[in-house]
Structure formats: structure tokens, C-alpha cells
Amino acid sequence: MFGDCGLRFPSLRSWIGGGGWRREADPDLDPVLLVSGMGGSILNARSKKNGSTICVWVRILLANLEFKKYLWSLYNPESGYTESLNENNEIVVPDDDYGLQAIDILDPSLWAKLFHLTEVYHFHDMIEMLIGCGYEKGTTLFGFGYDFRQSNRIDKTMDGLKTKLEMAYKASGGKKVNIISHSMGGMLIQCFISLHNDAFAKYVNKWICIACPFQGAPGCIYDSLITGLQFVYGFESFFFVSRWTMHQLLVECPSIYELLPNPDFQWKNQPMIQVWRKLSEDNGVVKLEEYDSSTCISLFEEALKNNELNYSGKSIALPFNFSILEWATNTRKIIYDAQLPANVSFYNIYGTSYETPFDVCFGSETSPVDDLTKLCHTMPEYSYVDGDGTVPTESAKADGFTAIARVGIKNSHRGLLSDKKLFNLVKQYLGVSEKSKRSSSSKVMDIHFPSRWNFSTL
């Protein structure tokens, strides 16, 4: 959901018939299941009338328009699901290519593939690396994408993961599955361990966890709930989902509330929201108010009390959702109860050496805030800690499990998914290697967005 990019235009890495080194499929390998995180799955809107589909996440062209039309949602406290306002369509995750399509290239449009727009290439490089090691789609390599708007413990996602594990187990001839999760996908796995421990012990051999916000992602989520999330800046922002459009979805997403900093975790320093307040117009008194992970709820409530969206000509109130908060609090309890089966090996890889938002500050002593409802349209300042640019290292390391290894790698949250050092660790943990004959691949040109493009996932 957050990340960084560099300007390198163009790189001809693949333009001149480049291909990866790969070998013939090895049927003796244990199957691998890749699990994505927040924003790391393609979402399609499917017509309830004729079954036609349109990609609504991720897309570059007409992104803001289609996002509002199909993805804006309201939480249903009776079911626990976030439901789209568009009643004529349903949001679905494609399961093509054994689940890999949904987590490979997140904008599946032809032009995105033709020009190799690397910032929407999600698990793509890892998939290619694993194929180069002898893994075969549908036999020893599978993917699991899901509707990341929903809670990490919602029945549909839990049932889908169980079905996928069973599929991989059977397709490989009864071999146990090695899971590789990214970001929030690690929290989803924690929920599954807690709710379906017997199934996890039956089907899983190893779990390699990458950049998981085990104790939350304070700065990023604080800001997301108050002001939203912007992926692209400058002129390019006209072609992508705006910060405020994203905000109006996130306020109704249980998964976002589940990513709030864990108030029961013993942080070295409590993550704070700071607000410079003007207390009186008459005497000009200014005060710095501070809210920690336990007291920030009152600030969210006040800041969002007048929040609303306009959908099909109707105004819909979107205050801070206490029903979702209650659900998310129970999710945190479920995660806390997760006990890793003794027969499953656990590996934790996390990002380091990137400035990562931790505390969020609105206003200043010379320019204080006089009305908390204005925070939603106020850009904050951050204080930073070590991490991957999204998840603090302190949170990512605090998994609570007995780990075979915990390793920090200098890279960004999304950059880890194409990091060569990480690939070497993954191969080491899986007990495989890349070698043998060279394969052909389509001729494409790498284009890296300018630094204002800020695309990643949680």
C-alpha cells in the first residue's frame, strides 16, 4: 500500500529477448502457496445480471471513476462483511492460473504487460524465480488472492484458504505445503492458525513470512483512517485513485482497523497522534494534544463525525465505525491466541533501513488546528523509525512464534518481493536452487515510474 519507486527510463532488460534461467518442472518438490497482503490482489466487479467482469483494482486508466463506482462500500455489522454500494455487481477475485493471476501483475491490462510497468508487478518476480527452481503452476505452485477489504478472519477468506491448501496438497500427491506470505497476508495466516489449527498442522510444512505488521503499522494506518491514502502525486495522480477516494473506502474496511497498532504490545515508545490545537480564538492559546494507541479512538470519532460520501446523488454518512472497531478488537484476540503447530517451521523476513512513519502530527505551534473535523483535509507530518517504509521493524519482528530464523533485509515493503537476497533466503529455506536451461519469454520493456509514483501493498 505504501512504497517507493525510482526513475529509470527505459531499461532494456527484457526488450532484447531476455529470459530467466529455469529448469524443467520437478514433481518431487513440496508445493508452495503464495499469499498476498492488503491491496495485493486483483479485484474484479462482476455483473449479477450477465456475469461480465471489469477490473477495478488495480487499474491505471479510469482508476478513480471505476473505484468509486464499484468499490465504495458499507460495513454490515450483522454479517461482518463490507458490502459494495453498487447493488448490480459483486466484487470477486480471479482464480485463474491456479490463483496466481490475481497476485502476479496487478494491472492485467495489455499495455501494462507490454511496457512492463514494474510498479504493478507484485509477486511476479518471485513466481518467475520459483518456476526457475522447478516449480510448476497447478502442481507445486499456487496463489491465494482475496478481497482485502474484508476482515482477515472472515469466513469466506478462511474457507477459501483451506480449500486452496487442500488443492495444493492433493495436486502434489499428498505433500505438505510451504506458505510464503507478504505483509497483511501474515495476519491472515495467523487467523487461520488460530481458527483452523488442525487443518494448518495437516497441510502445512513451512511458513515463510515477509514484512508482516504483526503489531500493526501505526503511522500509515493512523494517517489512512484520517486523511486517506495517496499512491501517486503530481500530474500522474489524475490517472489513479485519489487520496480522498481511497479514504472513503478505508473507513469501512475491517482489515484497516485490524492493522491499527496493538495497544497491548510493549512498544519501545508508544505510537502517537499529535494535534496542535487552538483552544481559544480570543487569547490565542495553543496546546499540543497527544493520543496513543488506546486513546486515539476519541480523536478518530471527532475527526470523522461529519465525514460523508456522495454516491449516485445520495449523501451517505461515514463516521468512524465502532462496529468495525469491535470486530477488529476481537480479531486481535484471535491472533493473540494463535499457536504454531510444533510440526510447522516458521521463518520471518522483514525490511529495514527505510524511514517508516510512526508518529503522526497535525498542525504546528504557529499553525494550529481549530476544528478537529478539518483534520481529514490536513496533511500531517511524521516522525520516523526503522522499517521498510510501511511496517516498523519493531512490529515486523514481534511475531510471537518460535522461529527457525528472523532476518532483516535492506529494502522497501514492496521491494522485498523482488529482492535477490530475499530470493536466496527463500531458496535456502525451501531447499531448492535455480539452474539449468534458459527459457524464452515475451519481449517487453521495463518502465519505472518517476519517484512521485508511490505504489505498494500492506
Secondary structure, 3 states (H helix, E strand, C coil): CCCCCCCCCCECCCCCCCCCECCCCCCCCCCEEEECCCCCCCEEEEECCCCCEEEEECCCCCHHHHHHHHHCEEECCCCCCEEECCCCEEEECCCCHHHCHHHCECCCCHHHHHCCEHHHECCHHHHHHHHHCCCCECCCEEEECCCCCCCCCCHHHHHHHHHHHHHHHHHCCCCCEEEEEECCHHHHHHHHHHHCHHHHHHHEEEEEEECCCCCCCHHHHHHHHHCCCCCECHHHHHHCCCHHHHHHHHCCCHHHHHCCCCCCCCCCCCCCEEEEEECCCCCCCEEEEEECCCCHHHHHHHHCCCCEEEECCEEEECCCCHHHHHHHHHHHHHHHCCCCCCCCEEEEEEEECEEEEEEEEECCCCCCECCHHHHHHCCCEEEEEEEECCCEHHHHHCCCCCCCEEEEEECCCCHHHHCHHHHHHHHHHHCCCCCCCECCCCCCCEECCCCCECCCCC
